Amino acid sequence: MRSGSRSQRVVLAAALLSSMPSLASAMTQCPQESSKSTAFWLLGWSVFALFFIAGVVLPLLIFRTTGNARPWPRWLLRIASIPAMLAMWMLGTGIFLGKFVLVC
């Protein structure tokens, strides 16, 4: 049993050591820091705010529109609106980071 755990550690160490050069090369791909325009940042923050507000409004709309529904579907939709809100927030954050912040 000890030899299995030792061989697993050796394989893990080899995998980590072999990934080090690729991690270092990932840092050298982008050029020197360049300044982004104010309009670019304004667009980025607007996209972020749009997804944040849409995430907040989505459960509120669901709660309002399902007020007259039968109890079982009403609570299913209301519970489903919470992960939808979180998904909107994560999508907005991902777009903001991917297209505006972490751009070469």
C-alpha positions in Angstrom: 0.0 0.0 0.0 2.9 2.4 0.7 4.3 1.9 -2.8 1.0 2.9 -4.4 0.9 6.1 -2.5 4.6 6.8 -3.2 4.1 6.3 -6.9 1.1 8.5 -6.9 3.2 11.2 -5.2 6.0 10.8 -7.7 3.5 11.1 -10.6 1.9 14.2 -9.0 5.4 15.8 -8.5 6.3 15.1 -12.1 3.1 16.6 -13.4 3.6 19.7 -11.3 7.2 20.1 -12.3 6.4 19.6 -16.0 3.7 22.3 -15.8 6.1 25.0 -14.5 7.5 26.1 -17.9 4.0 26.5 -19.3 3.0 28.6 -16.4 6.0 30.8 -16.9 5.4 31.2 -20.6 1.8 32.1 -20.0 3.0 35.3 -18.3 5.2 36.4 -21.2 2.6 36.3 -23.9 1.1 39.8 -23.4 2.9 42.9 -24.4 3.9 45.7 -22.0 1.1 47.4 -20.0 -1.0 49.6 -22.3 -3.5 52.2 -21.1 -7.1 51.6 -22.1 -9.4 54.5 -23.0 -12.0 55.9 -20.7 -14.7 54.9 -23.1 -13.5 51.3 -23.0 -13.7 51.2 -19.2 -17.1 52.9 -19.3 -18.4 50.2 -21.6 -16.9 47.5 -19.5 -18.4 48.8 -16.3 -21.7 49.3 -18.0 -21.8 45.7 -19.1 -21.0 44.6 -15.6 -23.7 46.9 -14.1 -26.2 45.7 -16.7 -25.8 42.0 -15.7 -25.8 42.9 -12.0 -29.1 44.8 -12.3 -30.6 42.1 -14.5 -29.6 39.5 -11.9 -31.4 41.5 -9.2 -34.5 42.3 -11.3 -35.0 38.7 -12.4 -36.1 37.3 -9.1 -38.2 40.3 -8.4 -40.1 39.8 -11.6 -40.5 36.1 -10.9 -41.8 36.8 -7.4 -44.3 39.4 -8.8 -45.5 37.4 -11.8 -46.0 34.1 -9.9 -48.2 35.7 -7.1 -51.4 34.2 -8.5 -50.1 30.8 -9.5 -50.7 27.6 -7.5 -48.4 27.2 -4.5 -46.3 24.3 -5.9 -45.3 25.8 -9.3 -45.0 29.3 -7.6 -42.3 28.1 -5.2 -40.5 26.0 -7.8 -40.2 29.1 -10.0 -39.2 31.3 -7.1 -36.5 28.9 -5.9 -35.2 28.6 -9.5 -34.9 32.3 -9.8 -32.1 32.4 -7.2 -29.6 30.3 -9.2 -30.7 32.3 -12.3 -29.7 35.5 -10.5 -26.4 34.0 -9.5 -25.8 32.8 -13.1 -26.5 36.3 -14.4 -23.9 37.7 -12.0 -21.3 35.1 -12.9 -21.9 35.7 -16.6 -21.5 39.4 -16.2 -18.4 39.0 -14.1 -17.0 36.6 -16.7 -17.6 38.9 -19.6 -16.2 41.8 -17.7 -13.0 40.0 -16.8 -12.6 38.2 -20.1 -13.3 41.0 -22.5 -12.3 44.1 -20.5 -9.9 43.4 -17.7 -7.8 40.4 -18.8 -7.2 41.6 -22.3 -3.7 41.8 -23.8 
